[in-house]
Amino acid sequence: MDLTQAKRILAEHGQMQLLDYYDRLTEEQRKSLLSDIAKIDFSVLGNLNSHSGRPLGELSPADALSVDEIAAGAEEYERAGLAAIRAGKVAAVLLAGGQGTRLGSSLPKGMFDIGLTRSLTIFEQQMNNIKQVTDKAGCLFDIFVMTSDINDAVTRAYFSDAGYFGYDPQRIHFYRQKLAPVCSPEGKIYLDEMHKVAMSPNGNGGWYSSLVEAGYAGLLESRGIEWLNVYAVDNVLQRICDPVFIGATLKSGCACSGKVVAKVSPEERVGVLCKEDGLPSIVEYYEMPAELAARRDPDGRLTFRYGVILNYLFSVGRLNEISGSRLPCHLAFKAVPHIENGVRVTPTEPCGYKFETLAVDIVRLMGSCLAFEVVREREFAPVKNRTGVDSVDSARELLRLNGVKL
């Protein structure tokens, strides 16, 4: 893109402020800015007037397998799951585009060291969890790692330096998630530097479209991969490509499934897997009406009790069928560093909107989803905060309970 094209496009969208400092830039910086402008998806700005929250349909409990039901059928489910893994039908997708900022680290979150007497990063612990499955199956499966522009190079280098944790590097594939512009409440896109547009990862909802755009659709087809197990980097107890989970999903006939835990209280800050107007849906904790969140069955358990832990299994065939569907855009109002009057400022209060799509919204498009209940203490140790609830400290304690040496 040249300057004339940039001026035309920016004028069309009312974003000429992005060229305010163009005359001050070096030739190399000008090329960088024009390249950034060429990548902007201006369509997301249309969501600024529609962020008051979505109306909910009629909610009902999800189709689910309880912990007890899973235990009763575990042998059958595991056989089916292991057969699918050995046939090469299953791969994993790690969502690892974030930084460890809230943990006090400037590195990718997966590189945060949770060890005490030895080094043990989140990435390494999750790869150890994977090894438990590959040892049992007697084979490897492909792992796709979704990074972002802010951590891609560091993540790739870390895996390489770590010898890919003993995994075959030809079976680990990196790709970047897309970026979206960051704008002021008035809809003006910020500059992060005079020569750099303020951009932010566009959420985890684009994990599959970004994978396809990275050129991996052919690999999925050539290797006969039919199912993708998507999981988040911030849970050190994730069971990835769990054969019992895979087998139960196959037996259910559902197009996707999600691992869930029983909520500890109506107020717990996790999304709930349920049905909305008869279709699978994940209702975020801040969307769920308080009276429904508190509703209980005759046995005293919460009616809407299945909290998601961001571990999903998706049918590739169904993902391809819905590939043209547009996911809703979620707005996050954040404190955004940006250029103001020629100076880069770092606000402490929210000042700009980030635009994100979420993986949870894909579930509804899949048409059917199995809620697969797991034991919280064995599979849910999120590392979201430095201390307190869902923290480094609580994750370490749960790792100890599961026999992991720290």
Kinemage of the C-alpha trace (Angstrom):
@kinemage 1
@onewidth
@group {chain A} dominant
@subgroup {mainchain}
@vectorlist {calphas} color= white
{ca met a 1} P 0.000 0.000 0.000
{ca asp a 2} L 1.333 3.460 -0.882
{ca leu a 3} L 0.526 6.806 0.747
{ca thr a 4} L -2.121 7.752 -1.824
{ca gln a 5} L -4.012 4.492 -1.236
{ca ala a 6} L -3.715 4.899 2.535
{ca lys a 7} L -5.148 8.424 2.416
{ca arg a 8} L -8.081 7.260 0.319
{ca ile a 9} L -8.940 4.342 2.614
{ca leu a 10} L -8.486 6.330 5.823
{ca ala a 11} L -10.567 9.227 4.531
{ca glu a 12} L -13.316 6.784 3.612
{ca his a 13} L -13.398 5.474 7.181
{ca gly a 14} L -12.750 8.773 8.983
{ca gln a 15} L -9.379 7.660 10.338
{ca met a 16} L -6.977 10.240 8.900
{ca gln a 17} L -5.453 10.760 12.381
{ca leu a 18} L -3.318 7.682 11.712
{ca leu a 19} L -1.207 9.825 9.376
{ca asp a 20} L -0.786 12.752 11.779
{ca tyr a 21} L 2.926 12.064 12.283
{ca tyr a 22} L 3.766 10.666 8.859
{ca asp a 23} L 6.078 13.575 7.973
{ca arg a 24} L 8.191 12.905 11.087
{ca leu a 25} L 8.879 9.260 10.220
{ca thr a 26} L 11.891 7.669 8.601
{ca glu a 27} L 11.373 5.857 5.313
{ca glu a 28} L 11.446 2.507 7.102
{ca gln a 29} L 8.891 3.689 9.674
{ca arg a 30} L 6.622 4.952 6.919
{ca lys a 31} L 6.663 1.529 5.287
{ca ser a 32} L 5.805 -0.036 8.637
{ca leu a 33} L 2.854 2.307 9.202
{ca leu a 34} L 1.464 1.807 5.684
{ca ser a 35} L 1.788 -1.950 6.147
{ca asp a 36} L -0.195 -1.738 9.401
{ca ile a 37} L -2.911 0.371 7.756
{ca ala a 38} L -3.258 -2.205 4.984
{ca lys a 39} L -4.043 -4.886 7.601
{ca ile a 40} L -6.806 -3.007 9.430
{ca asp a 41} L -10.238 -4.626 9.477
{ca phe a 42} L -12.397 -1.498 9.649
{ca ser a 43} L -15.600 -3.558 9.803
{ca val a 44} L -15.126 -4.249 13.528
{ca leu a 45} L -15.741 -0.578 14.293
{ca gly a 46} L -19.392 -1.112 13.450
{ca asn a 47} L -19.734 -3.026 16.722
{ca leu a 48} L -19.227 0.090 18.834
{ca asn a 49} L -22.952 0.823 18.804
{ca ser a 50} L -24.018 -2.705 19.747
{ca his a 51} L -22.164 -3.597 22.944
{ca ser a 52} L -24.945 -3.352 25.479
{ca gly a 53} L -25.203 -7.146 25.749
{ca arg a 54} L -27.118 -9.713 23.785
{ca pro a 55} L -30.697 -10.721 24.589
{ca leu a 56} L -30.899 -14.254 25.932
{ca gly a 57} L -33.296 -16.846 24.595
{ca glu a 58} L -35.036 -19.529 26.656
{ca leu a 59} L -32.425 -21.332 28.747
{ca ser a 60} L -32.515 -24.991 29.804
{ca pro a 61} L -29.911 -27.408 31.212
{ca ala a 62} L -27.375 -28.980 28.862
{ca asp a 63} L -27.220 -32.568 27.689
{ca ala a 64} L -24.553 -33.928 29.991
{ca leu a 65} L -22.590 -36.921 31.184
{ca ser a 66} L -21.985 -36.714 34.916
{ca val a 67} L -18.791 -37.813 36.630
{ca asp a 68} L -20.516 -41.017 37.800
{ca glu a 69} L -21.881 -41.812 34.336
{ca ile a 70} L -18.463 -41.270 32.791
{ca ala a 71} L -16.834 -43.558 35.355
{ca ala a 72} L -19.364 -46.296 34.568
{ca gly a 73} L -18.589 -46.170 30.844
{ca ala a 74} L -14.924 -45.205 31.053
{ca glu a 75} L -13.469 -48.433 29.653
{ca glu a 76} L -15.698 -48.353 26.580
{ca tyr a 77} L -15.108 -44.647 26.024
{ca glu a 78} L -11.347 -45.007 26.401
{ca arg a 79} L -11.159 -47.831 23.861
{ca ala a 80} L -13.023 -45.735 21.306
{ca gly a 81} L -10.905 -42.687 22.032
{ca leu a 82} L -7.599 -44.515 21.787
{ca ala a 83} L -8.707 -46.079 18.501
{ca ala a 84} L -9.431 -42.598 17.115
{ca ile a 85} L -6.039 -41.279 18.253
{ca arg a 86} L -4.187 -44.269 16.792
{ca ala a 87} L -6.059 -43.806 13.513
{ca gly a 88} L -4.774 -40.210 13.362
{ca lys a 89} L -8.255 -38.714 13.591
{ca val a 90} L -7.541 -36.353 16.510
{ca ala a 91} L -5.255 -33.340 16.931
{ca ala a 92} L -4.834 -30.660 19.582
{ca val a 93} L -5.042 -26.865 19.339
{ca leu a 94} L -3.365 -24.814 22.072
{ca leu a 95} L -4.648 -21.246 22.462
{ca ala a 96} L -1.492 -19.439 23.560
{ca gly a 97} L -1.706 -15.899 22.214
{ca gly a 98} L -1.610 -14.097 25.550
{ca gln a 99} L 1.046 -12.612 27.794
{ca gly a 100} L 1.604 -13.207 31.506
{ca thr a 101} L 0.989 -9.562 32.380
{ca arg a 102} L -1.419 -10.291 35.241
{ca leu a 103} L 1.145 -12.709 36.650
{ca gly a 104} L 3.808 -10.022 36.688
{ca ser a 105} L 5.596 -11.366 33.624
{ca ser a 106} L 6.282 -9.803 30.226
{ca leu a 107} L 6.728 -13.240 28.643
{ca pro a 108} L 4.052 -15.417 26.993
{ca lys a 109} L 1.788 -16.836 29.679
{ca gly a 110} L 2.832 -20.381 28.818
{ca met a 111} L 6.418 -19.536 29.765
{ca phe a 112} L 5.474 -18.609 33.327
{ca asp a 113} L 7.471 -20.764 35.752
{ca ile a 114} L 5.230 -22.444 38.315
{ca gly a 115} L 8.034 -24.531 39.799
{ca leu a 116} L 9.420 -24.017 43.288
{ca thr a 117} L 12.442 -26.290 43.656
{ca arg a 118} L 12.863 -26.716 39.909
{ca ser a 119} L 11.888 -24.937 36.721
{ca leu a 120} L 8.466 -25.982 35.429
{ca thr a 121} L 6.674 -23.713 32.988
{ca ile a 122} L 3.001 -23.953 32.082
{ca phe a 123} L 3.959 -25.077 28.569
{ca glu a 124} L 6.132 -27.856 29.963
{ca gln a 125} L 3.479 -29.075 32.387
{ca gln a 126} L 0.875 -29.245 29.622
{ca met a 127} L 3.297 -31.142 27.393
{ca asn a 128} L 3.844 -33.552 30.303
{ca asn a 129} L 0.078 -34.046 30.428
{ca ile a 130} L 0.083 -34.800 26.694
{ca lys a 131} L 2.852 -37.373 27.156
{ca gln a 132} L 0.611 -39.362 29.478
{ca val a 133} L -1.832 -39.810 26.581
{ca thr a 134} L 0.752 -40.466 23.853
{ca asp a 135} L 2.455 -43.079 26.043
{ca lys a 136} L -0.853 -44.881 26.512
{ca ala a 137} L -1.809 -44.600 22.848
{ca gly a 138} L 1.648 -45.566 21.632
{ca cys a 139} L 1.660 -42.766 19.065
{ca leu a 140} L 1.848 -39.000 18.703
{ca phe a 141} L -0.806 -36.592 17.449
{ca asp a 142} L -0.432 -33.182 15.816
{ca ile a 143} L -0.416 -30.095 18.027
{ca phe a 144} L -1.299 -26.676 16.604
{ca val a 145} L -0.145 -23.720 18.720
{ca met a 146} L -1.967 -20.433 18.135
{ca thr a 147} L 0.253 -17.511 19.074
{ca ser a 148} L -0.099 -13.794 18.377
{ca asp a 149} L 2.144 -11.118 16.915
{ca ile a 150} L 3.181 -10.085 20.411
{ca asn a 151} L 4.516 -13.498 21.441
{ca asp a 152} L 4.997 -15.628 18.327
{ca ala a 153} L 8.778 -15.348 17.951
{ca val a 154} L 9.447 -15.827 21.675
{ca thr a 155} L 7.117 -18.854 21.863
{ca arg a 156} L 8.694 -20.560 18.848
{ca ala a 157} L 12.188 -19.929 20.206
{ca tyr a 158} L 11.227 -21.286 23.616
{ca phe a 159} L 9.849 -24.545 22.201
{ca ser a 160} L 12.978 -24.920 20.078
{ca asp a 161} L 15.341 -24.216 22.974
{ca ala a 162} L 13.395 -26.714 25.114
{ca gly a 163} L 13.844 -29.402 22.448
{ca tyr a 164} L 10.068 -29.376 21.968
{ca phe a 165} L 9.893 -31.171 25.336
{ca gly a 166} L 10.866 -34.419 23.642
{ca tyr a 167} L 8.009 -34.206 21.122
{ca asp a 168} L 8.550 -34.566 17.382
{ca pro a 169} L 8.942 -30.964 16.122
{ca gln a 170} L 7.375 -32.007 12.811
{ca arg a 171} L 4.124 -32.635 14.698
{ca ile a 172} L 4.012 -29.170 16.353
{ca his a 173} L 2.688 -26.390 14.110
{ca phe a 174} L 2.657 -22.695 15.023
{ca tyr a 175} L 0.349 -20.065 13.590
{ca arg a 176} L -0.759 -16.572 14.542
{ca gln a 177} L -4.210 -15.351 15.426
{ca lys a 178} L -5.501 -12.254 13.694
{ca leu a 179} L -5.309 -8.759 15.096
{ca ala a 180} L -7.999 -6.098 15.377
{ca pro a 181} L -7.531 -2.334 15.761
{ca val a 182} L -7.917 -0.655 19.149
{ca cys a 183} L -9.962 2.536 19.183
{ca ser a 184} L -11.156 5.357 21.413
{ca pro a 185} L -14.759 5.485 22.690
{ca glu a 186} L -15.416 7.850 19.761
{ca gly a 187} L -14.293 5.204 17.291
{ca lys a 188} L -10.914 6.692 16.391
{ca ile a 189} L -8.209 4.058 15.951
{ca tyr a 190} L -5.203 4.653 18.178
{ca leu a 191} L -1.543 4.704 17.247
{ca asp a 192} L 0.635 2.582 19.521
{ca glu a 193} L 3.717 4.388 18.224
{ca met a 194} L 3.919 7.170 15.646
{ca his a 195} L 4.682 4.509 13.037
{ca lys a 196} L 2.570 1.687 14.465
{ca val a 197} L -1.209 1.205 14.612
{ca ala a 198} L -2.532 0.012 17.987
{ca met a 199} L -3.668 -3.556 17.409
{ca ser a 200} L -4.736 -6.337 19.747
{ca pro a 201} L -5.301 -10.105 19.307
{ca asn a 202} L -8.895 -10.550 18.128
{ca gly a 203} L -9.883 -13.143 20.707
{ca asn a 204} L -9.826 -16.933 20.574
{ca gly a 205} L -12.951 -17.249 18.425
{ca gly a 206} L -10.835 -17.023 15.291
{ca trp a 207} L -8.700 -20.035 16.166
{ca tyr a 208} L -10.026 -22.180 13.299
{ca ser a 209} L -10.237 -19.507 10.603
{ca ser a 210} L -6.683 -18.432 11.471
{ca leu a 211} L -5.523 -22.054 11.305
{ca val a 212} L -7.042 -22.419 7.849
{ca glu a 213} L -5.594 -19.116 6.653
{ca ala a 214} L -2.182 -20.269 7.854
{ca gly a 215} L -2.415 -23.068 5.285
{ca tyr a 216} L -3.118 -26.020 7.572
{ca ala a 217} L -6.436 -27.126 6.048
{ca gly a 218} L -4.524 -29.319 3.626
{ca leu a 219} L -2.616 -30.958 6.456
{ca leu a 220} L -5.850 -31.733 8.309
{ca glu a 221} L -7.262 -33.347 5.181
{ca ser a 222} L -4.128 -35.254 4.176
{ca arg a 223} L -3.704 -36.728 7.641
{ca gly a 224} L -7.384 -37.543 8.037
{ca ile a 225} L -7.828 -35.386 11.138
{ca glu a 226} L -11.537 -35.321 11.993
{ca trp a 227} L -11.516 -33.845 15.499
{ca leu a 228} L -9.688 -30.933 17.107
{ca asn a 229} L -9.268 -30.683 20.875
{ca val a 230} L -9.011 -26.963 21.671
{ca tyr a 231} L -7.620 -25.973 25.056
{ca ala a 232} L -6.414 -22.884 26.909
{ca val a 233} L -2.860 -22.275 28.026
{ca asp a 234} L -3.803 -21.064 31.509
{ca asn a 235} L -4.958 -24.381 32.995
{ca val a 236} L -2.026 -26.511 34.142
{ca leu a 237} L -4.224 -29.577 34.728
{ca gln a 238} L -5.631 -29.700 31.215
{ca arg a 239} L -6.085 -33.282 29.991
{ca ile a 240} L -5.425 -32.927 26.275
{ca cys a 241} L -6.793 -35.426 23.743
{ca asp a 242} L -8.171 -37.372 26.696
{ca pro a 243} L -9.251 -40.742 25.223
{ca val a 244} L -12.281 -41.027 27.540
{ca phe a 245} L -13.455 -37.552 26.512
{ca ile a 246} L -12.967 -38.348 22.825
{ca gly a 247} L -14.724 -41.699 23.063
{ca ala a 248} L -17.713 -40.278 24.933
{ca thr a 249} L -18.079 -37.552 22.312
{ca leu a 250} L -17.952 -40.069 19.470
{ca lys a 251} L -20.553 -42.258 21.179
{ca ser a 252} L -22.834 -39.255 21.783
{ca gly a 253} L -23.102 -38.343 18.105
{ca cys a 254} L -22.635 -34.657 18.994
{ca ala a 255} L -20.670 -32.313 16.734
{ca cys a 256} L -18.719 -30.963 19.696
{ca ser a 257} L -18.254 -31.402 23.404
{ca gly a 258} L -16.949 -29.382 26.307
{ca lys a 259} L -15.325 -30.375 29.550
{ca val a 260} L -17.165 -28.828 32.488
{ca val a 261} L -16.956 -28.717 36.268
{ca ala a 262} L -19.766 -28.401 38.768
{ca lys a 263} L -19.910 -24.753 39.836
{ca val a 264} L -19.028 -24.174 43.475
{ca ser a 265} L -21.611 -21.394 43.800
{ca pro a 266} L -24.051 -19.400 41.655
{ca glu a 267} L -21.564 -16.504 41.678
{ca glu a 268} L -18.538 -18.421 40.368
{ca arg a 269} L -17.063 -16.501 37.442
{ca val a 270} L -17.233 -19.186 34.756
{ca gly a 271} L -19.423 -19.507 31.688
{ca val a 272} L -22.227 -22.078 31.874
{ca leu a 273} L -22.762 -24.707 29.199
{ca cys a 274} L -26.512 -25.041 28.701
{ca lys a 275} L -29.161 -24.861 25.962
{ca glu a 276} L -30.589 -21.662 24.578
{ca asp a 277} L -33.737 -22.002 22.496
{ca gly a 278} L -32.879 -25.688 22.164
{ca leu a 279} L -29.348 -25.144 20.852
{ca pro a 280} L -26.118 -25.566 22.812
{ca ser a 281} L -24.927 -22.305 24.276
{ca ile a 282} L -22.384 -20.972 26.714
{ca val a 283} L -23.775 -18.139 28.797
{ca glu a 284} L -21.115 -16.049 30.491
{ca tyr a 285} L -21.424 -15.521 34.249
{ca tyr a 286} L -22.183 -11.822 33.746
{ca glu a 287} L -24.974 -12.636 31.261
{ca met a 288} L -26.773 -15.261 33.351
{ca pro a 289} L -29.810 -13.831 35.202
{ca ala a 290} L -29.245 -14.092 38.958
{ca glu a 291} L -32.474 -16.040 39.528
{ca leu a 292} L -31.432 -18.706 37.009
{ca ala a 293} L -27.878 -18.874 38.331
{ca ala a 294} L -29.274 -19.580 41.815
{ca arg a 295} L -31.963 -22.082 40.731
{ca arg a 296} L -31.552 -25.558 42.207
{ca asp a 297} L -32.860 -29.022 41.431
{ca pro a 298} L -34.795 -31.012 44.073
{ca asp a 299} L -31.529 -32.704 45.103
{ca gly a 300} L -30.022 -29.299 45.935
{ca arg a 301} L -27.607 -29.085 43.007
{ca leu a 302} L -27.567 -25.992 40.821
{ca thr a 303} L -29.779 -26.430 37.776
{ca phe a 304} L -27.310 -24.524 35.624
{ca arg a 305} L -24.238 -26.068 37.187
{ca tyr a 306} L -21.881 -26.906 34.363
{ca gly a 307} L -19.054 -24.367 34.217
{ca val a 308} L -16.762 -24.534 31.187
{ca ile a 309} L -12.970 -24.828 31.525
{ca leu a 310} L -12.048 -24.039 27.886
{ca asn a 311} L -11.365 -27.589 26.764
{ca tyr a 312} L -13.506 -28.426 23.737
{ca leu a 313} L -13.619 -31.118 21.064
{ca phe a 314} L -14.842 -29.956 17.643
{ca ser a 315} L -15.753 -31.915 14.519
{ca val a 316} L -13.634 -30.628 11.616
{ca gly a 317} L -16.407 -31.499 9.168
{ca arg a 318} L -18.900 -29.353 11.038
{ca leu a 319} L -16.363 -26.541 11.437
{ca asn a 320} L -15.987 -26.463 7.669
{ca glu a 321} L -19.771 -26.355 7.222
{ca ile a 322} L -20.096 -23.262 9.424
{ca ser a 323} L -16.905 -21.582 8.227
{ca gly a 324} L -18.827 -18.779 6.523
{ca ser a 325} L -20.756 -17.875 9.684
{ca arg a 326} L -19.848 -14.622 11.388
{ca leu a 327} L -19.234 -14.767 15.112
{ca pro a 328} L -20.546 -12.000 17.366
{ca cys a 329} L -17.964 -9.418 18.346
{ca his a 330} L -17.332 -8.755 22.038
{ca leu a 331} L -15.963 -5.416 23.219
{ca ala a 332} L -13.443 -5.072 26.041
{ca phe a 333} L -12.905 -1.583 27.497
{ca lys a 334} L -9.256 -1.430 28.583
{ca ala a 335} L -6.449 0.921 29.564
{ca val a 336} L -4.606 1.170 26.253
{ca pro a 337} L -1.146 2.729 25.773
{ca his a 338} L -1.279 5.079 22.773
{ca ile a 339} L 0.081 8.222 21.156
{ca glu a 340} L -1.524 11.424 22.361
{ca asn a 341} L -0.341 14.830 21.117
{ca gly a 342} L 2.827 13.233 19.824
{ca val a 343} L 3.668 11.496 23.135
{ca arg a 344} L 3.087 7.868 24.096
{ca val a 345} L 0.916 7.712 27.206
{ca thr a 346} L 0.134 4.719 29.421
{ca pro a 347} L -3.294 5.310 31.032
{ca thr a 348} L -4.250 3.630 34.298
{ca glu a 349} L -7.973 3.858 33.542
{ca pro a 350} L -9.845 2.253 30.611
{ca cys a 351} L -9.743 4.461 27.538
{ca gly a 352} L -10.112 2.223 24.505
{ca tyr a 353} L -12.041 -0.674 23.024
{ca lys a 354} L -10.584 -4.004 21.957
{ca phe a 355} L -12.639 -6.204 19.627
{ca glu a 356} L -12.727 -9.948 20.232
{ca thr a 357} L -14.529 -13.054 19.064
{ca leu a 358} L -14.777 -15.981 21.478
{ca ala a 359} L -14.492 -19.737 21.032
{ca val a 360} L -17.602 -20.185 23.179
{ca asp a 361} L -19.722 -18.682 20.398
{ca ile a 362} L -18.657 -21.447 18.015
{ca val a 363} L -20.394 -23.996 20.234
{ca arg a 364} L -23.850 -22.654 19.364
{ca leu a 365} L -23.099 -22.874 15.647
{ca met a 366} L -22.089 -26.519 15.971
{ca gly a 367} L -25.729 -27.485 16.593
{ca ser a 368} L -25.094 -30.128 19.266
{ca cys a 369} L -22.743 -30.312 22.223
{ca leu a 370} L -22.081 -32.807 24.995
{ca ala a 371} L -21.278 -31.469 28.458
{ca phe a 372} L -18.618 -33.803 29.874
{ca glu a 373} L -18.244 -33.354 33.630
{ca val a 374} L -14.777 -33.742 35.118
{ca val a 375} L -13.516 -33.677 38.696
{ca arg a 376} L -12.432 -30.119 39.405
{ca glu a 377} L -9.418 -31.031 41.542
{ca arg a 378} L -8.026 -33.252 38.785
{ca glu a 379} L -8.548 -31.077 35.731
{ca phe a 380} L -9.141 -27.434 36.615
{ca ala a 381} L -6.260 -25.356 37.927
{ca pro a 382} L -6.470 -22.023 36.109
{ca val a 383} L -3.578 -19.579 36.429
{ca lys a 384} L -5.256 -16.206 35.996
{ca asn a 385} L -3.956 -14.172 38.932
{ca arg a 386} L -0.702 -13.863 40.847
{ca thr a 387} L -2.389 -14.584 44.187
{ca gly a 388} L -5.850 -15.408 45.506
{ca val a 389} L -8.572 -17.190 43.538
{ca asp a 390} L -7.489 -19.035 40.360
{ca ser a 391} L -3.920 -18.011 41.019
{ca val a 392} L -0.370 -19.291 40.816
{ca asp a 393} L -0.656 -20.335 44.450
{ca ser a 394} L -3.910 -22.280 44.027
{ca ala a 395} L -2.609 -23.974 40.861
{ca arg a 396} L 0.548 -25.070 42.645
{ca glu a 397} L -1.497 -26.611 45.447
{ca leu a 398} L -3.629 -28.545 42.966
{ca leu a 399} L -0.548 -29.735 41.095
{ca arg a 400} L 0.848 -31.082 44.379
{ca leu a 401} L -2.445 -32.915 45.039
{ca asn a 402} L -2.044 -34.551 41.623
{ca gly a 403} L 1.456 -35.742 42.396
{ca val a 404} L 3.400 -33.174 40.382
{ca lys a 405} L 6.796 -32.309 41.843
{ca leu a 406} L 7.320 -28.560 42.053
